[in-house]
Amino acid sequence: MRSQKVNFTNSEGTQLAARLEWPVNQHPHSFAIFAHCFTCGKSLSVVRQISMALNLSGVAVLRFDFTGLGESEGEFADTNFSSNVEDLIAAANYLEQEFQSPALLVGHSLGGAAVLCAAAQLPAVKAVATIAAPFDPAHVQHLLESVEEEIDREGLAKVNIGGRSFTVKKQFLEDIREQNLVDKIKHLKKALLIMHSPQDKTVSIDNASRIYHAAMHPKSYVSLDGADHLLSDKKDAAYVGDMIGSWVKRYLDLPDKEDLRSDKAVAVRLGEEGYTTEIMVRHHSLQADEPESVGGNDFGPSPYELVAAGLGACTAMTLQMYARRKKWPLEEVVVHLEHYKDYRSDQENLEDPKSKIDHFSRTIEIEGDLDETQRQRLLEIANKCPVHRTMEGEIEVVTDLRMDKSLETGKPEN
């Protein structure tokens, strides 16, 4: 189970739709809430990309639609910035009641301003990350410039944002005009990460500077150089998720690493798009993928590249172990590998596809004051590394089909 569909109610009794994204081993060490941008939704590509990156860091992410947006109930016209903050509080209460209080809040654009406001009301939150957030919620008024006079005069107006039509009432304008984040940022008392692109044409970079200078330590800033406001390039979104995942570990009470294991040492899960795959090896996490040339996102090494990497790592470790036991001055080992398929013989059975076998080309560089006899002995030892012997030996893969994707966690499968 990667994504669990859930619902919860806000303070007005309105049902909000959400997705709870789980790490591949189903055992998160912390929970986070993602607040999306103005008039966006939980299914925006950047939200899903960042959630997946946080999952790789062992964080479960609740991404939800604010009232009146996406699959959530209610009327957008009746919402405002203050109601968005209340929705965030409701999301945190839901996690506390059903799973665990959120330790991290992540907000994009106006959602970033919302998490800065909500954090003060959530004592369990230890860290807050903002992405392209405005210093002043009233910043979104520029999106309403064409109808602002009509709203003030008539009490409401329809506005087109991102190709969609929304009704905005006067109370929305009045609410954002009354907001002041300075004191909330200054007294945040949470670790703060501010991420912003210098090229952001929607929310200018000076907003990040004002947030940073208003905040007390610990605070950090990461430039998203070259990214647009919506992080429409998947690699930008993945980078943001990776940075947040690495940064927040400093501020979370992480359990013993052994507690993060699944029921097997390695767990692998295919992502929602393309071939991007999440891998958890004990408490270590990484991604596998395919090159863009074959339809992948190139977010990680391919499966065969991972096999080659395993052979290379085992080769280097084995040589170091042997040299240490012999007290030889081996200073460094570098192993270069490549996988390809070729014929057993250049002229044998060229028409038979079964005549091709897997080849791993391995070149070893060793440094140290070693004589030729020692170097040749190390070459012999390289061919005896455990992974090499496994690959050349008889291998049996036993596979069974597990119908219960919840891995016996008791969480419902969706």
KASULGI-V465025 format. One record per backbone hydrogen bond with DSSP energy under -1.0 kcal/mol. NH is the residue of the N-H (numbers start at 1). CO is the residue of the C=O. E is the energy in kcal/mol with one decimal. If there is no record, write none. Layout:
BEGIN
nh=NH co=CO e=E
nh=NH co=CO e=E
END
This chain:
BEGIN
nh=4 co=20 e=-2.5
nh=6 co=18 e=-2.1
nh=8 co=16 e=-1.8
nh=10 co=14 e=-2.3
nh=13 co=10 e=-1.9
nh=16 co=8 e=-3.9
nh=18 co=6 e=-2.4
nh=19 co=63 e=-2.7
nh=20 co=4 e=-2.8
nh=21 co=61 e=-3.3
nh=22 co=2 e=-2.8
nh=26 co=23 e=-2.1
nh=29 co=58 e=-2.4
nh=30 co=58 e=-1.0
nh=32 co=60 e=-2.5
nh=33 co=104 e=-1.7
nh=34 co=62 e=-2.5
nh=35 co=106 e=-3.1
nh=40 co=37 e=-2.2
nh=44 co=41 e=-1.4
nh=48 co=44 e=-1.9
nh=49 co=45 e=-2.7
nh=50 co=46 e=-2.3
nh=51 co=47 e=-2.1
nh=52 co=48 e=-2.2
nh=53 co=49 e=-2.0
nh=54 co=50 e=-2.2
nh=55 co=51 e=-2.2
nh=56 co=52 e=-1.5
nh=58 co=55 e=-1.9
nh=59 co=54 e=-2.1
nh=60 co=30 e=-2.5
nh=61 co=21 e=-1.9
nh=62 co=32 e=-2.9
nh=63 co=19 e=-2.7
nh=65 co=17 e=-2.3
nh=68 co=73 e=-2.1
nh=69 co=66 e=-2.1
nh=72 co=69 e=-2.2
nh=73 co=15 e=-2.7
nh=78 co=75 e=-1.4
nh=79 co=76 e=-2.1
nh=84 co=80 e=-1.8
nh=85 co=81 e=-1.9
nh=86 co=82 e=-1.9
nh=87 co=83 e=-2.2
nh=88 co=84 e=-1.9
nh=89 co=85 e=-2.0
nh=90 co=86 e=-2.2
nh=91 co=87 e=-2.2
nh=92 co=88 e=-2.3
nh=93 co=89 e=-2.3
nh=94 co=90 e=-2.2
nh=95 co=91 e=-2.1
nh=96 co=92 e=-2.4
nh=97 co=93 e=-2.2
nh=98 co=94 e=-2.6
nh=99 co=95 e=-3.0
nh=103 co=31 e=-2.4
nh=104 co=31 e=-1.4
nh=105 co=127 e=-1.8
nh=106 co=33 e=-2.9
nh=107 co=129 e=-2.4
nh=108 co=35 e=-2.6
nh=109 co=131 e=-3.3
nh=111 co=108 e=-2.1
nh=112 co=109 e=-1.4
nh=113 co=109 e=-1.2
nh=114 co=110 e=-2.0
nh=115 co=111 e=-2.1
nh=116 co=112 e=-1.5
nh=117 co=113 e=-1.4
nh=118 co=114 e=-2.7
nh=119 co=115 e=-2.1
nh=121 co=118 e=-1.7
nh=122 co=119 e=-1.7
nh=125 co=122 e=-1.6
nh=126 co=103 e=-2.2
nh=127 co=103 e=-1.8
nh=128 co=191 e=-2.7
nh=129 co=105 e=-2.8
nh=130 co=193 e=-2.8
nh=131 co=107 e=-2.6
nh=132 co=195 e=-3.0
nh=139 co=136 e=-2.6
nh=140 co=137 e=-1.8
nh=141 co=138 e=-2.0
nh=142 co=139 e=-1.5
nh=143 co=140 e=-1.7
nh=144 co=141 e=-1.7
nh=147 co=144 e=-1.5
nh=148 co=144 e=-1.2
nh=151 co=147 e=-2.5
nh=152 co=148 e=-2.4
nh=153 co=149 e=-2.1
nh=154 co=150 e=-3.7
nh=155 co=151 e=-2.0
nh=157 co=168 e=-1.6
nh=159 co=166 e=-3.0
nh=161 co=164 e=-2.9
nh=164 co=161 e=-1.3
nh=166 co=159 e=-2.8
nh=168 co=157 e=-3.0
nh=170 co=155 e=-2.6
nh=172 co=169 e=-1.3
nh=173 co=169 e=-1.0
nh=174 co=170 e=-2.5
nh=175 co=171 e=-2.1
nh=176 co=172 e=-2.2
nh=177 co=173 e=-2.0
nh=178 co=174 e=-1.0
nh=185 co=181 e=-2.9
nh=186 co=182 e=-2.6
nh=187 co=183 e=-2.2
nh=188 co=185 e=-1.4
nh=191 co=126 e=-2.1
nh=192 co=218 e=-1.9
nh=193 co=128 e=-2.5
nh=194 co=220 e=-2.7
nh=195 co=130 e=-2.4
nh=196 co=222 e=-1.6
nh=200 co=197 e=-1.7
nh=207 co=204 e=-1.8
nh=209 co=205 e=-1.4
nh=210 co=206 e=-2.1
nh=211 co=207 e=-2.2
nh=212 co=208 e=-2.6
nh=213 co=209 e=-2.4
nh=214 co=210 e=-1.5
nh=215 co=211 e=-1.5
nh=220 co=192 e=-2.2
nh=222 co=194 e=-2.4
nh=224 co=196 e=-2.8
nh=227 co=224 e=-2.3
nh=231 co=228 e=-1.3
nh=237 co=233 e=-1.7
nh=238 co=234 e=-2.6
nh=239 co=235 e=-2.0
nh=240 co=236 e=-2.2
nh=241 co=237 e=-2.3
nh=242 co=238 e=-2.5
nh=243 co=239 e=-2.6
nh=244 co=240 e=-2.5
nh=245 co=241 e=-2.5
nh=246 co=242 e=-2.2
nh=247 co=243 e=-2.7
nh=248 co=244 e=-2.8
nh=250 co=247 e=-1.3
nh=251 co=248 e=-1.7
nh=254 co=252 e=-1.4
nh=259 co=256 e=-1.7
nh=260 co=257 e=-1.8
nh=261 co=258 e=-1.3
nh=267 co=280 e=-2.6
nh=269 co=278 e=-2.6
nh=271 co=276 e=-3.0
nh=276 co=273 e=-1.0
nh=277 co=288 e=-3.0
nh=278 co=269 e=-3.1
nh=279 co=286 e=-2.7
nh=280 co=267 e=-2.9
nh=281 co=284 e=-3.0
nh=282 co=265 e=-2.9
nh=284 co=281 e=-2.8
nh=286 co=279 e=-2.3
nh=288 co=277 e=-2.5
nh=289 co=301 e=-2.1
nh=294 co=291 e=-1.6
nh=295 co=292 e=-1.7
nh=296 co=291 e=-2.2
nh=298 co=290 e=-1.7
nh=306 co=302 e=-2.1
nh=307 co=303 e=-2.0
nh=308 co=304 e=-2.5
nh=309 co=305 e=-2.4
nh=310 co=306 e=-2.2
nh=311 co=307 e=-2.0
nh=312 co=308 e=-2.6
nh=313 co=309 e=-2.8
nh=314 co=310 e=-2.3
nh=315 co=311 e=-2.3
nh=316 co=312 e=-2.4
nh=317 co=313 e=-2.5
nh=318 co=314 e=-2.5
nh=319 co=315 e=-2.2
nh=320 co=316 e=-2.0
nh=321 co=317 e=-2.6
nh=322 co=318 e=-2.3
nh=323 co=319 e=-2.6
nh=324 co=320 e=-2.4
nh=325 co=321 e=-2.1
nh=326 co=322 e=-2.0
nh=328 co=323 e=-2.8
nh=330 co=328 e=-2.1
nh=331 co=367 e=-3.1
nh=332 co=367 e=-1.4
nh=334 co=365 e=-2.6
nh=336 co=363 e=-3.2
nh=338 co=361 e=-1.5
nh=340 co=359 e=-2.3
nh=342 co=357 e=-2.1
nh=344 co=355 e=-1.5
nh=348 co=345 e=-1.1
nh=352 co=349 e=-1.2
nh=355 co=352 e=-2.0
nh=356 co=353 e=-1.3
nh=357 co=342 e=-3.2
nh=359 co=340 e=-3.3
nh=361 co=338 e=-3.0
nh=363 co=336 e=-2.8
nh=365 co=334 e=-3.3
nh=367 co=332 e=-2.2
nh=370 co=368 e=-2.1
nh=375 co=371 e=-2.1
nh=376 co=372 e=-2.3
nh=377 co=373 e=-1.9
nh=378 co=374 e=-2.2
nh=379 co=375 e=-1.7
nh=380 co=376 e=-1.9
nh=381 co=377 e=-2.3
nh=382 co=378 e=-2.2
nh=383 co=379 e=-1.2
nh=384 co=381 e=-1.8
nh=385 co=382 e=-1.3
nh=389 co=385 e=-2.4
nh=390 co=386 e=-2.3
nh=391 co=387 e=-2.7
nh=392 co=388 e=-1.7
nh=393 co=389 e=-1.1
nh=405 co=403 e=-1.1
nh=407 co=404 e=-1.2
nh=409 co=406 e=-1.3
END
